[in-house]
């Protein structure tokens, strides 16, 4: 398997990304000894998508894959050969809206800058836990990746996918996950739906971008310009 036997998904409870990312991974020829660790601070969403991962594994006839869940980023990344970063602002939407209202109107990237600013501590923590020497494959899906990529201290795939949808529409991904687990929707549908996408292409290529986007001052400069701090 090109991405290695141990996979960590940090932000596995992300309502938008969970189904596409899990479906993409389970389209791969996973080894029977593979381990997938799902990590998120939202225990309810983590439980939902862990159940979905088990449903995908059962459908694909791969019961030997070990699926774990944890709220500890350090634990999830400890022995990971490949890392998928899908974190989002979660329940901090109101704070995001308040801060956007305070910035100068007309900046198209205002929301994106503030969103990544709010995730700065989490992204820097993830960078601290990365193995030295680029030993892990890193897939950064934190929108926008031209901003979030400046906070990840490793060569990585930076992919703005899945496409963004309005906040209220993201709940349908959680509802769909529940329907898949219950058997109301055919489990093979998302596997077919996400068989080909930018993440799938990157995984199969398995050659991370040679550039290292990490620049701890890059986002700070943008933030000062936009937020005045």
Helices and strands as residue ranges (DSSP letters): E 6-10, H 17-25, E 35-39, H 43-59, E 66-70, H 73-77, E 82-85, H 93-101, H 110-118, H 120-129, E 137-140, H 145-148, G 149-151, E 157-158, G 167-170, H 171-182, H 188-193, H 198-205, H 218-227
